[in-house]
Amino acid sequence: MNHRLALKVPPVLVFVIALILIHLGHWGLPGATVELPFRWGVVIGCLLLSGWLGLSALFTFYRARTTVNPVRPELAATVVTHGVFRFSRNPMYLGLVLILIADVYWLGNITGLIGITGFVGYMTYFQIMPEERILDARFGEPYQAYQRRVRRWL
């Protein structure tokens, strides 16, 4: 199924919108704020893991000489299945989710979960699933085998 929003909004813009919504929820509903344990540790851990996932994925794509353009998956030159792509088919998007988790945890406002859920839902439906259809059509069985072996997010 093709939707007019499929592959139209760059993931970084979707991420920024989610971040803005998280902060609007925090400012608009300050009563939904709770004190969470290990705040510094969780936030730093999420940010470090996010950075590692994103940079590792970028370097793996560059080494494989394939596109990193998320709105043009048809330009992919190969199915990348090594490095961080052994654990997640979408480590860069997972890294963005970890930044959102870090932000929500830092703010301690449970309304931020709506922003995280919205980001994951939007990315899955309008970005990842259309990418998967294109990659399946382009690479066939090698990509299907990869899909069976590695989960979409984790």
C-alpha distance (Angstrom), angle and dihedral (degrees) to the residues before:
residue distance angle dihedral
M1 . . .
N2 3.78 . .
H3 3.77 119.1 .
R4 3.77 122.9 -168.7
L5 3.82 90.4 -118.7
A6 3.81 93.0 52.6
L7 3.82 109.1 123.4
K8 3.82 91.0 -13.8
V9 3.81 102.8 106.9
P10 3.81 114.4 59.4
P11 3.82 111.3 -121.3
V12 3.80 91.7 -122.9
L13 3.81 89.6 59.2
V14 3.82 90.8 48.8
F15 3.83 87.3 50.3
V16 3.83 92.2 51.0
I17 3.82 90.9 48.8
A18 3.82 90.2 50.8
L19 3.81 90.0 48.6
I20 3.81 91.0 51.2
L21 3.82 91.3 48.5
I22 3.80 90.4 49.9
H23 3.80 90.9 53.5
L24 3.81 93.1 44.1
G25 3.80 88.5 53.9
H26 3.79 90.5 49.0
W27 3.81 93.5 50.1
G28 3.80 94.5 39.3
L29 3.80 97.0 47.9
P30 3.80 107.3 30.5
G31 3.81 89.3 160.7
A32 3.81 89.1 70.1
T33 3.81 90.3 67.0
V34 3.79 118.5 113.9
E35 3.78 132.0 -177.5
L36 3.80 107.8 -111.5
P37 3.81 124.8 -160.3
F38 3.80 124.2 -115.4
R39 3.80 91.4 14.5
W40 3.79 97.4 164.9
G41 3.80 93.6 44.1
V42 3.79 95.6 48.8
V43 3.80 93.4 45.2
I44 3.81 95.1 46.6
G45 3.81 91.3 44.0
C46 3.82 92.4 51.2
L47 3.80 92.4 46.9
L48 3.81 93.9 47.9
L49 3.80 92.2 47.6
S50 3.80 90.2 46.6
G51 3.79 91.9 52.0
W52 3.79 92.0 47.7
L53 3.82 92.6 49.1
G54 3.79 94.2 47.1
L55 3.79 97.5 44.6
S56 3.80 93.6 41.9
A57 3.80 90.7 51.0
L58 3.81 92.6 48.0
F59 3.80 93.1 48.9
T60 3.81 90.8 46.5
F61 3.81 90.9 51.9
Y62 3.80 91.9 47.6
R63 3.81 92.0 48.9
A64 3.80 89.1 50.5
R65 3.83 88.7 49.4
T66 3.78 93.4 -128.2
T67 3.77 132.7 131.8
V68 3.78 124.8 -81.4
N69 3.81 91.0 -169.2
P70 3.82 105.3 119.1
V71 3.80 94.9 -163.5
R72 3.83 93.3 53.5
P73 3.83 106.3 49.4
E74 3.80 89.6 152.1
L75 3.82 86.6 75.5
A76 3.81 91.2 65.9
A77 3.79 110.2 127.9
T78 3.79 97.1 -165.2
V79 3.78 144.7 -0.6
V80 3.80 106.6 -96.7
T81 3.81 109.2 -147.7
H82 3.80 104.1 156.3
G83 3.79 134.5 78.4
V84 3.81 113.7 23.4
F85 3.80 88.1 -11.9
R86 3.82 87.6 76.6
F87 3.82 88.3 71.9
S88 3.80 103.8 33.9
R89 3.78 133.5 16.0
N90 3.81 87.9 -146.2
P91 3.81 109.3 37.2
M92 3.81 94.2 152.5
Y93 3.80 91.8 55.4
L94 3.80 89.5 43.8
G95 3.80 87.5 54.2
L96 3.80 90.0 54.8
V97 3.81 90.0 50.8
L98 3.80 89.3 52.8
I99 3.81 90.2 54.3
L100 3.81 89.4 51.6
I101 3.81 90.1 48.8
A102 3.81 89.9 50.3
D103 3.80 90.7 50.5
V104 3.81 93.9 48.3
Y105 3.80 91.3 46.2
W106 3.81 91.1 49.0
L107 3.81 91.9 50.0
G108 3.79 91.7 42.9
N109 3.80 90.5 -147.8
I110 3.78 113.8 137.9
T111 3.82 92.2 -155.0
G112 3.81 85.8 75.1
L113 3.79 88.4 75.1
I114 3.80 86.3 74.4
G115 3.81 90.1 59.3
I116 3.80 92.0 48.7
T117 3.81 92.3 47.3
G118 3.80 91.4 47.0
F119 3.80 91.5 50.0
V120 3.81 93.3 49.5
G121 3.81 92.0 45.6
Y122 3.79 94.4 47.4
M123 3.79 93.4 44.9
T124 3.79 92.6 47.8
Y125 3.79 95.9 48.0
F126 3.81 103.7 33.6
Q127 3.82 102.6 28.3
I128 3.79 114.4 20.2
M129 3.80 100.8 38.2
P130 3.84 92.8 48.5
E131 3.83 89.1 47.1
E132 3.80 89.3 51.4
R133 3.81 92.7 51.6
I134 3.81 91.0 51.0
L135 3.81 94.1 45.8
D136 3.80 91.2 46.6
A137 3.82 90.9 52.2
R138 3.81 91.4 45.9
F139 3.81 101.2 43.5
G140 3.81 105.2 19.5
E141 3.80 117.9 -175.3
P142 3.83 98.0 13.2
Y143 3.80 89.6 56.6
Q144 3.81 92.8 42.6
A145 3.81 90.0 52.2
Y146 3.80 88.9 50.6
Q147 3.82 90.1 50.6
R148 3.80 90.4 52.6
R149 3.81 91.7 49.1
V150 3.82 102.0 42.4
R151 3.80 128.1 42.8
R152 3.78 123.2 -123.4
W153 3.82 96.2 -116.6
L154 3.81 109.0 2.4
